[in-house]
Amino acid sequence: MLEKTYEPAAVEQRIYEAWVATEAFKAGAGAKPGAETFSIVIPPPNVTGSLHIGHALNNTIQDIMIRFERMRGKDVLWQPGTDHAGIATQMIVERQLMERQQPGRREMGREKFLERVWEWKAESGGTILNQLKRLGASADWSRERFTMDAGLSEAVQKVFVALFEKGLIYRAKRLVNWHPGLETAISDLEVENIETNGKMWHLRYPIEGSTETITVATTRPETMLGDVAVAVNPEDERYKHLVGKHVILPLVGRRIPIIADEYADPELGSGAVKITPAHDFNDFEVGQRHGLKPINIFTSTATLNNTVPVAYRGLDRFVARDKIVAELEASGVLVWIDEKKIMVPYDEKTKLVVIEPFLTDQWFVNAEVLAQPALASVREGRTRFVPKSYENTYYAWMENIKPWCISRQLWWGHQIPAWYGPRLNTDPDFNNGAAGPKFFVAGSEAEAVKQAQAYYGRQIEVFTAGLNSVDYIKAYNGFDTTQRDRLNAETWAVRKQKDPFAEYSDSKVPLHRDEDVLDTWFSSALWPFSTMGWPHETPELAKYYPTDVLVTGFDIIFFWVARMMMMGLEFTGTEPFHTVYMHALVRDEKGQKMSKTKGNVIDPLKLIDEYGADATRFTLAAMAAQGRDMRLAISRVEGYRNFVTKLWNAARFLEMNGCGRVEGFDPKLNTLALNRWIVGATARAVASVTKAIEDYKFNEAANAAYDFVWGTFCDWYVELAKPVMTGENAAEKAETQATAAFVLDQILKLLHPFMPFVTEELWAETGKTGPARDRLLVISEWPDLAGLEDAEADAELDWLLSLVTGIRSVRQEMNVPAGAKIRLVVVGAGAETGTRLEAQLAALTRLARLETVDYVDDVPPDSAQLVLGEATFALPLAGVIDLAAERARLTKDIAKIDDEVDKIDKKLGNEQFVSKAKPEVIEEQRARRAEALDRRARLAEALARLS
């Protein structure tokens, strides 16, 4: 016997444990022999993470597809796992050490610190996956992976070495986003540009050998110490005569050129711009085009270094800014200051540290080469985006791709497989700008040692050959004593390296490993194939790769999606997925982006606690329209909690009315139009939901299921079936009970991908009577009801529903008291309508609250009318309501709405309002207007009925 109420908290954990215990989520569970495969890799959440509403939406959509395809008998794999989240994890552990007043990272040393990180991961790293389980995620947890586990680390190392050997990974000095607090490069995704009250300082630079000056502007005056040029547009007539001349940099005295470059916009400010290649990304590109040598003025902690005048050395960048501005003003260089809003790049995590463009040696991937096959895959249709409009975003990124900085100055992560030794002056690269140590990239330290031995052996041969040359002997004889002593020392140092490791034990080879680690996105780019065992040829890789669908957010198209495409094609020869489904952003009910500062963040775990996982999931699915941000209101979750309750109550009603499953029941043998109609309606609902899921229209799928279950089944079928279930006709009663139980089974299957917990519970409870269930709902077959539609039954019941709906609308519009029974008169009815009226008279009078149904020749006066088919149906209202008062009320309400719409139109027609109002305010006004016009149309229709 079903409980009176459904309590999610009492059911969900028990149901989930049953799924896990029976291995219902394992790859291939429930699959038919020789079944087609379907696989998805979860976008690995950060190991530091906690479930937020975006995760909930993303994983709900994935789980809908996974459960749907599993029920369709496919061999399904949903591959779970987490990302090691380099910066975030290291920050958490360092903060923990600080709070506990324990030695810091550098005091501990790398090895001990990493041990602490692994300890933290073991204690707290599984939080988000456990939260996903509360949501109902049916991933194969037996295959859980972590981007730092041994198998994935092997894949990362192999890819790095392979790309290096192909010349696609290299080390270079370039501009990167630099975090001065953490002293590391970070990705663009870890930078948040925040609008801030700022200033624009206008500075006057003197032209060398002239009384002329040229004015430039900057929001960061401290960077002027690193200026190497002033740029003007080549077409700007004001400055053509200055191109090729020089200015004298104030405070520094450096002579810098005036160059012509299209980067300078003649319409912006003075048309002249200062060029600081070491501290601005655009300036860096200008510097590259003109061969300008960048001057880095900052240390790694954003204090000023020794390249600047002594007065500023060691100052924090913002302290230096104030000092520089004061001195520029005192010397007359500062012309004026504009107060303005500017975008300042902050650390995305804390929003406290200003990120600095910083020139530093880093490892890079030549992404432009890897991007070409990935571009072709989308252009040629092998991978598609849903919605398709995101393909343009993908193209924009990929066609303008820059070198990818993959090194991070952290300890937690995949340590770069490069080892360093001294670079000898016999190396041809030594005199070609390759200053610094020689590095050896290899899959292991032993392999690096072999490379080093080969390198130093070659250099010894070159050096020895040089010692025996006539030119060398002549040069040696011409050296003074100091020069000879220096050369002899160099000679000895090189000769020692004929056997460079002779003086060292195996554990103390004279190479040291690069201390940097790889960007987290590097390992994530390998996720679709590394999780399945690559670089080894595993059965899983052969079966489930390439995967089918990737579900992700639009903000990481470039950071993750594009890089998976590039790496997948490079190392497996095929795209990692055929479809990329881009879900939209979840906003609050007013359309604002959620943030802690606004206090409008909706916690999905609290939603689950209060309303249950099923209501939370169904809300997200029902609102997941393609290409449109979601406005999430708690009232919607409450509404879908009521839907869960409606389903439970419907199942209880059927149980109390003897509706049990019947062995061998065949819906094709039904005789009652009502039962033939509901079976056909179920078939149509299954087809609609199936197609919508296949088309990635999850909102349409959820709403089609909702409309059928609540509207068609509960509101119509159950109500129409009540008299039959309690009637005296045993055959009709048995047929209706069996049909109701059959349809409920189909409903449980239909809703399961969206609402897995309540449907699994009802599946178990309703299975306690009738034929034994042979499997859990999660691995049961998706409904196949093709051929069960009945046109004749559909026509008859659709007619009845339309007539009842019409009468109910008239009653509501005319303010007919709910308890009043009224007369219905029928004019011009044909034979078919007469037959239907006779067959459905009892249902019609009960559902429409009619006193009598009469046939007449003419419509009585003061009647509200509606037309259905050839017949006119009229409700005489004289004596039931005050018709004159009702006309007056309707007229007044219409006028009130007209006034409301007029006010909205004036607002929306006001350019000043539209330009200043927030987008969500404008959208709200438009929505109010549309709703008002809809109300007006209904009232006008009601008034017309009374005319």
Stockholm file with secondary structure:
# STOCKHOLM 1.0

chainA/1-947         MLEKTYEPAAVEQRIYEAWVATEAFKAGAGAKPGAETFSIVIPPPNVTGSLHIGHALNNTIQDIMIRFERMRGKDVLWQPGTDHAGIATQMIVERQLMERQQPGRREMGREKFLERVWEWKAESGGTILNQLKRLGASADWSRERFTMDAGLSEAVQKVFVALFEKGLIYRAKRLVNWHPGLETAISDLEVENIETNGKMWHLRYPIEGSTETITVATTRPETMLGDVAVAVNPEDERYKHLVGKHVILPLVGRRIPIIADEYADPELGSGAVKITPAHDFNDFEVGQRHGLKPINIFTSTATLNNTVPVAYRGLDRFVARDKIVAELEASGVLVWIDEKKIMVPYDEKTKLVVIEPFLTDQWFVNAEVLAQPALASVREGRTRFVPKSYENTYYAWMENIKPWCISRQLWWGHQIPAWYGPRLNTDPDFNNGAAGPKFFVAGSEAEAVKQAQAYYGRQIEVFTAGLNSVDYIKAYNGFDTTQRDRLNAETWAVRKQKDPFAEYSDSKVPLHRDEDVLDTWFSSALWPFSTMGWPHETPELAKYYPTDVLVTGFDIIFFWVARMMMMGLEFTGTEPFHTVYMHALVRDEKGQKMSKTKGNVIDPLKLIDEYGADATRFTLAAMAAQGRDMRLAISRVEGYRNFVTKLWNAARFLEMNGCGRVEGFDPKLNTLALNRWIVGATARAVASVTKAIEDYKFNEAANAAYDFVWGTFCDWYVELAKPVMTGENAAEKAETQATAAFVLDQILKLLHPFMPFVTEELWAETGKTGPARDRLLVISEWPDLAGLEDAEADAELDWLLSLVTGIRSVRQEMNVPAGAKIRLVVVGAGAETGTRLEAQLAALTRLARLETVDYVDDVPPDSAQLVLGEATFALPLAGVIDLAAERARLTKDIAKIDDEVDKIDKKLGNEQFVSKAKPEVIEEQRARRAEALDRRARLAEALARLS
#=GR chainA/1-947 SS CCCSSCCHHHHHHHHHHHHHHTTTTSTTTTCCTTCCEEEEECCCCBTTCCCCHHHHHHHHHHHHHHHHHHHTTCEEEEECEEBCCHHHHHHHHHHHHHHTTCCCHHHHCHHHHHHHHHHHHHHHTTHHHHHHHHHTCCCCGGGCEETTSHHHHHHHHHHHHHHHHTTCEEEEEEEEEEETTTTEEECGGGEEEEEEEEEEEEEEEEBTTSSCEEEEEESCGGGGGGCCEEEECTTCTTTGGGTTCEEECTTTCCEEEEEECTTSCTTSTTSEEEECTTSCHHHHHHHHHHTCCCCCCBCTTSBBCTTSCGGGTTCBHHHHHHHHHHHHHHTTCEEEEEEEEEEEEEETTTSCSBCEEEEEEEEEECHHHHHHHHHHHHHTTSSEEESTTHHHHHHHHHHTCCCEECEESCSSSCBCCEEEECCCTTSGGGGTTCCSCEEEECSSHHHHHHHHHHHHHHHHHHHHHHHTSHHHHHHHHHCCHHHHHHHHHHHHHHHHTTSTTTTSCGGGCSCEECCCEECHHHHHTTHHHHTTTTTSCCHHHHHHCSCSEEEEEGGGIIIIIIHHHHHHHHHHSSCSCSEEEEECCEEETTSCBCCTTTTCCCCHHHHHHHHCHHHHHHHHHHTCCTTSCEEECHHHHHHHHHHHHHHHHHHHHHHHTTCCCCTTCCGGGCCSHHHHHHHHHHHHHHHHHHHHHHTTCHHHHHHHHHIIIIIIIIIIIIHHHHHHHTSSCHHHHHHHHHHHHHHHHHHHHHHTTTSHHHHHHHHHHHTTSSSCCCSCGGGSCCCCCTTCCCHHHHHHHHHHHHHHHHHHHHHHHTTCCTTCCEEEEEESCCHHHHHHHHHHHHHHHHHHTEEEEEEESSCCSSEEEEEETTEEEEEECBTTBCHHHHHHHHHHHHHHHHHHHHHHHHHHTCHHHHHHSCHHHHHHHHHHHHHHHHHHHHHHHHHHHHC
#=GC SS_cons         CCCSSCCHHHHHHHHHHHHHHTTTTSTTTTCCTTCCEEEEECCCCBTTCCCCHHHHHHHHHHHHHHHHHHHTTCEEEEECEEBCCHHHHHHHHHHHHHHTTCCCHHHHCHHHHHHHHHHHHHHHTTHHHHHHHHHTCCCCGGGCEETTSHHHHHHHHHHHHHHHHTTCEEEEEEEEEEETTTTEEECGGGEEEEEEEEEEEEEEEEBTTSSCEEEEEESCGGGGGGCCEEEECTTCTTTGGGTTCEEECTTTCCEEEEEECTTSCTTSTTSEEEECTTSCHHHHHHHHHHTCCCCCCBCTTSBBCTTSCGGGTTCBHHHHHHHHHHHHHHTTCEEEEEEEEEEEEEETTTSCSBCEEEEEEEEEECHHHHHHHHHHHHHTTSSEEESTTHHHHHHHHHHTCCCEECEESCSSSCBCCEEEECCCTTSGGGGTTCCSCEEEECSSHHHHHHHHHHHHHHHHHHHHHHHTSHHHHHHHHHCCHHHHHHHHHHHHHHHHTTSTTTTSCGGGCSCEECCCEECHHHHHTTHHHHTTTTTSCCHHHHHHCSCSEEEEEGGGIIIIIIHHHHHHHHHHSSCSCSEEEEECCEEETTSCBCCTTTTCCCCHHHHHHHHCHHHHHHHHHHTCCTTSCEEECHHHHHHHHHHHHHHHHHHHHHHHTTCCCCTTCCGGGCCSHHHHHHHHHHHHHHHHHHHHHHTTCHHHHHHHHHIIIIIIIIIIIIHHHHHHHTSSCHHHHHHHHHHHHHHHHHHHHHHTTTSHHHHHHHHHHHTTSSSCCCSCGGGSCCCCCTTCCCHHHHHHHHHHHHHHHHHHHHHHHTTCCTTCCEEEEEESCCHHHHHHHHHHHHHHHHHHTEEEEEEESSCCSSEEEEEETTEEEEEECBTTBCHHHHHHHHHHHHHHHHHHHHHHHHHHTCHHHHHHSCHHHHHHHHHHHHHHHHHHHHHHHHHHHHC
//
